[in-house]
């Protein structure tokens, strides 16, 4: 998760420049980190603001709230770039530091709530919104939801109320949606708590299948394949006191391999790690092998959503971070998982994987998520307006 992208604050800044001295009424569709960020930016830029925030669920930042099994860091996926391990996001608004997802969400919501209370801002949060339709031509929103009573970190909700209102600006900040499964296997959200990183208590060896090769899949691979895996500790455990020196050398090696921002092919990524194993990563395969779990057997389904991959190097074509690609390579060399390039159904059958031990990590279907938010569809939760003159777009 990155901390503070340009789109959200720039949108608020631009609206602040164009807003006149009269009251500006803004609707924010969404209640996650993106929505709170653009809201905070608007309050910082526009003194006379009336804002209505519409959230489908009952909490702000609902995906990360209560999630104690995932770790968030402002820029670790940029590693080994210098400064990537700095724990604080250093943001001018809604600043946060590394921690469990639940702790980060609490930091952001608490900062948002505190900031609102210190201003004369007029904000209404509509939670548990079960019906929301946008008329882009009229800049009108129709909804049914539960309005907040006052505003604090734990705002009370009233009973459901329906309403219709015309806004000066409507901002869609509904995120990318939740993960999609494949076939008969549903995908539990990456942000839901589960116990796959904990040792089995029945003394048996359990077979798991992970389908995917992005960051989410590779984090779960580490949790299932390695004893006491901690995403926030893995670099220190691999490199110890040499971490600073090693990351500088790795950054130089990566820069040499990708001159002027050139992209590497899947095979080039695999070859790069093969070269690094003989230098910067010397001895790390044996270190990984010592930590392989004894109570799990992990099958990594790498065929891809369209089943284009056919051998191990193809798995590196994903957009995963350098750190997780490195972990994938080391786990492969340590024999910590079994790669599979057949269909997911064939993979599950062949390895006798129980259905509740199939983990789909294919990311979200962003275009389908956005399509469900187009206008003139009253059965959908959010519908996205189409006129950019009236509406700003933001996502997280």
Secondary structure, 3 states (H helix, E strand, C coil): CCCCCHHHHHHHHHHHHHCCCCCEEEEEECCCHHHHHHHHHHHHHCCCEEEEEECCCCCCCCCCCCCCCCEECCCHHHCCCCCCCCCECCCCCCCCECEEHHHHHHHHHHHHHHHHHCCCCEEEEEEEEEEEEEECCCCEEEEEEEEEECCCCCCEEEEEEEEEEECCEEEECCCCCCCCCECCECCCCCCCCCCCCCCCCCCCCEEEEEECCCHHHHHHHHHHHECCCCCCCHHHHHHHHHHHHHHHHHHHHHHHHCHHHCCCCHHHHHHHHHHHHCCCCCCHHHHHHHCECCCEEEEEECCCCCCCCCCHHHHHHCCCCHHHHHHHHHHHHCCCCEEECCCHHHHHHHCCCCHHHEEECCCCCHHHHHHCCECCCCCCCCCECCCCCCEEECCC
